[in-house]
Amino acid sequence: MDLLGIMLALIFGFLPILLIIILVLLASSIRIINQWETGVRFRLGRYHDTLQPGLRLAIPVLDTIRKIDMRIVTIDIPRQQVITKDNVPVAINGVVYFKVVDAQIAVVKIQDFEYAVSQYAQTALRDVAGSMTLDQVLSERESIGKDIEQIVEKASANWGLEITEIKLQDIDMPEDLKRIMSRQASSEREKRANIIKSEGDAIAAVNLAKAAQVMAKTPGAMQLRTLQTLDGLGPSPSNTVIMAIPVDILELAQNLSKKFAKK
């Protein structure tokens, strides 16, 4: 009887501890995977299955679950010093947009896929920019981004990743080269302005010649043009116009010269 009492005392004494252990194990077996995540479960160190969002159960101690963010991830391409094809040093940085499409492969095959994508993008950026001239680098930023994207996408095809887009953010050049390019651009703008002005002067000269021919054939046209010009000066007393010879006398002389020329 005493032995039975001792056993019961031990059982009831350890029962709360046993219940606590069971509750702790149950609590540790409950895993919540968010909507934007996918869980990769390993059992005894081996891949077991892929868990979708929601409430999931895992065997304590035996199961390990790694959650992978399935949203688009943005990582920077640090500033890279590149020598272009025409031996001009430039510094270029950019940004990579990608997402995980196969969580199992991304976890099992790649130790750190974000670091791997960043390093591969840096290498591809130096290779692509280094094979182009400075003018091409400055004018074909989108094309360079597409080329880098194709290179990184081809390399990461078996990583369970999808490269969404790669963009160049900034292209920095030496200050002396910036000043030279600024002077060159200013010279080009001045050249275009002179060409446009000369073309305008040529058109104006042709139109003036045509107008002169029309006025010469129309009696009184010169007087009307003269009056229009005087009216355009305005009534201000500061504008003083002195007609040394009346327009009528000039036209009379012109008509006489034409008659003598015909004779």
Helices and strands as residue ranges (DSSP letters): H 2-29, E 30-33, E 37-43, E 46-51, E 54-57, E 63-69, E 73-83, E 89-100, H 103-108, H 113-130, H 134-139, H 141-155, E 161-172, H 175-217, H 221-232, H 247-262
